[in-house]
């Protein structure tokens, strides 16, 4: 799952979560406002085209060194995403993990 969130200072981050046998694999990359807008427009267009013709890879971003971490439970992963305890990032992380829980437990 990929998710874009904005912190309390207005900075944007692209988050990525996947799960496997060992738990959650997480990454954070910072985005410029232009990159955030481009990803939003890309995702909006993506929803309007048939699945057989969708471009699966989003446009590239400038941050080529995302921060990574692995976690067994979602609370530790939420703390990873809520950098420095930022209240907005914490809120977005909780929303993201609610969506993950809806799609089923980690396998």
N, C-alpha and C positions, 0 to 999 in steps of 0.2 A: 504494500500500500504506500502510495506517495501522498503527501499532504503539504500544503503551503500555509505557514502561520506568520503572524506579525507580532513582534514583542511590544512591550510598553513604550519603547522609544521609537517605534515605527519602522524598525528593521525587519526585513523579510527573511525567512528561512525555508528551504525545501527539506522536508523530512522524508525518510524512507524507512519502512519497517518490513521485515519478512521474518518468518519463523520456520524453524526446523526442529530436529531432534533435541538440540541443546537449548532451545528457547528463542528469544527475540534477537534478531540482528538489526541494529539501528544505525542510521547515518544522518548527519545534519550538514547541509551546505548553505552558505549565506547567499542571498539573492539581492540584486539591485532592484529598484522599483520597476525599471524597464523589463528586467527578466521576469519579475512577478507578473506583470501585465501580459507579457508574451505567453507565459505558461497558462494564464487564465484564458486568454483568447484561443490558444491551441486546444485546451481541454473542452472549451465550449464548442468549437468546430468539430472536435473528435466525436462528441455525442450525437452530432447530426448526420454522420456518414455511416453506411452499412459496416458491420463488423468485419466483413471480408476485405474491405479496402482501408481500414484504419491504419494510420502510422502509429506504431506502438512506442517509439522512442521519442520523448519530448525534445524540444530544442536544447542545444548544449548551453551550459552556464559558465560564467567566468571562474567560479570557485572550483578549482581542480583538486582541492585537498579537503574533502569532507571529513568531519570528525566521526569516528565509528565507535561502537560499543556493542557488547553482547550481554543479555540479561535473561535470567530465568523467569522473573515475574514482571508483571506490567507496572507495578509501583516503582521499581528501580528504573525501568525504561522511561516512565513519566518524569522522574527526577533528572534523567539524562537529557531529555528534551527541554525541560523547564530550566534552561541555563541560568545559573545564579539565582534560582528561585523566582524568576520573573513571573508575575501573576498572570499575564496574558498568555505566555507560553505554557504555563501550567494548565490554564483553561483549555487551550487548543489541544494540548497533549491528552487531556482527559476525554475530550470529544473524539479525538482520533482513536483512542483505545476502546471507547464505547462502540465505535464503528467496527473495529477489529473483532470485538467480542460478539457482535451481531452476526458476523460472517462465519463464526465457528471457532472452536478452541484450536490452539496451536497443535500441530501434528508432529 
